[in-house]
Amino acid sequence: MYQYKKEIGMGYKEAVARAREELQKEGFGVLTEIDVKATLKKKLDVDFDDYIILGACNPPFAYQAIQAEQDLGLMLPCNLIVYSKEGKTFVASIKPTVQMEKIGNQKLKSVAVQVEQKLKKVVDSI
C-alpha cells in the first residue's frame, strides 16, 4: 500500500481544519492546496465529492532528503488528502518509505521512516 488511510468520525470541513492543525504540530507547513471538487467543477463542469490535497513540507527533513538526492524535489511535498464519499470522511497520507524505495538511495531510508511516522501520527490524531 502506498498510503496510510482511515475513516474518521467528523465532517469534511472539520477534518480539513484538524488536518492543518495536526500537520503544524508535527512541524509541517502546507505549501500547496488543491480543492479537487472546485477544480473539477471549474475545468470540466462536473460535480465531485469534497476532496482536498494538502501538500505538506517539513523543512528540516526536506533539506536532509534533498542533500541525499538532488532530484528528490520531484517527489515533494508529502501529500495528505481529506475527502468525503457516501457520507463518510477519510484522511490519508502518502507513505514516504514506499516512495523512497523507488529511488533506491539508502541515505533516504532514515528520513523516510521519520517522516512517515509523523504523517501517520497526523492521520491518527484527526
PALOTI-274358 format. One record per residue (C-alpha): x, y, z; residue in one letter. Coordinates in steps of 0.05 Angstrom, whole numbers, always signed. Layout:
X  Y  Z  r
X  Y  Z  A .
...
! end
This chain:
X  Y  Z  r
+0  +0  +0  M .
+26  +69  -18  Y .
-18  +106  +31  Q .
-39  +106  +104  Y .
-114  +118  +107  K .
-171  +117  +156  K .
-243  +136  +161  E .
-256  +190  +213  I .
-318  +207  +252  G .
-326  +280  +234  M .
-348  +323  +176  G .
-304  +344  +118  Y .
-293  +417  +138  K .
-275  +399  +209  E .
-228  +344  +184  A .
-192  +393  +138  V .
-183  +443  +196  A .
-157  +387  +241  R .
-110  +362  +187  A .
-78  +431  +183  R .
-72  +435  +259  E .
-41  +366  +265  E .
+7  +377  +208  L .
+31  +441  +242  Q .
+41  +404  +308  K .
+87  +355  +273  E .
+129  +411  +241  G .
+96  +411  +172  F .
+73  +472  +134  G .
+22  +468  +78  V .
+56  +492  +15  L .
+3  +473  -35  T .
-72  +463  -31  E .
-115  +435  -86  I .
-190  +436  -79  D .
-205  +379  -127  V .
-280  +389  -124  K .
-275  +462  -143  A .
-223  +449  -196  T .
-263  +394  -230  L .
-325  +438  -230  K .
-287  +497  -260  K .
-247  +459  -312  K .
-295  +402  -331  L .
-362  +426  -304  D .
-371  +361  -265  V .
-396  +351  -195  D .
-350  +313  -148  F .
-347  +298  -74  D .
-309  +343  -26  D .
-236  +328  -36  Y .
-173  +368  -18  I .
-99  +354  -29  I .
-53  +387  +22  L .
+20  +388  +0  G .
+58  +387  +66  A .
+131  +400  +78  C .
+175  +392  +140  N .
+234  +436  +122  P .
+289  +401  +163  P .
+270  +333  +133  F .
+262  +361  +63  A .
+332  +392  +68  Y .
+362  +326  +91  Q .
+328  +288  +35  A .
+348  +337  -20  I .
+420  +335  +5  Q .
+419  +259  -3  A .
+385  +260  -71  E .
+386  +325  -111  Q .
+328  +307  -156  D .
+282  +288  -97  L .
+243  +352  -107  G .
+204  +312  -158  L .
+174  +273  -101  M .
+159  +332  -55  L .
+118  +356  -19  P .
+86  +300  +20  C .
+12  +297  +3  N .
-44  +288  +53  L .
-115  +283  +28  I .
-183  +293  +61  V .
-245  +272  +24  Y .
-318  +253  +32  S .
-350  +193  -1  K .
-421  +168  +10  E .
-429  +209  +74  G .
-363  +186  +104  K .
-299  +226  +113  T .
-230  +197  +100  F .
-159  +222  +113  V .
-98  +192  +80  A .
-24  +208  +73  S .
+29  +183  +27  I .
+78  +132  +55  K .
+147  +162  +43  P .
+181  +95  +55  T .
+145  +65  -5  V .
+161  +126  -49  Q .
+235  +126  -29  M .
+243  +52  -45  E .
+231  +71  -118  K .
+292  +116  -116  I .
+340  +64  -87  G .
+383  +112  -47  N .
+395  +82  +22  Q .
+412  +151  +51  K .
+338  +168  +44  L .
+312  +109  +85  K .
+321  +141  +154  S .
+289  +206  +133  V .
+231  +170  +100  A .
+217  +128  +163  V .
+217  +191  +207  Q .
+171  +230  +160  V .
+124  +171  +153  E .
+119  +164  +229  Q .
+100  +238  +234  K .
+49  +233  +178  L .
+18  +171  +209  K .
+13  +209  +275  K .
-22  +266  +239  V .
-74  +219  +208  V .
-85  +183  +274  D .
-95  +249  +311  S .
-151  +273  +266  I .
! end
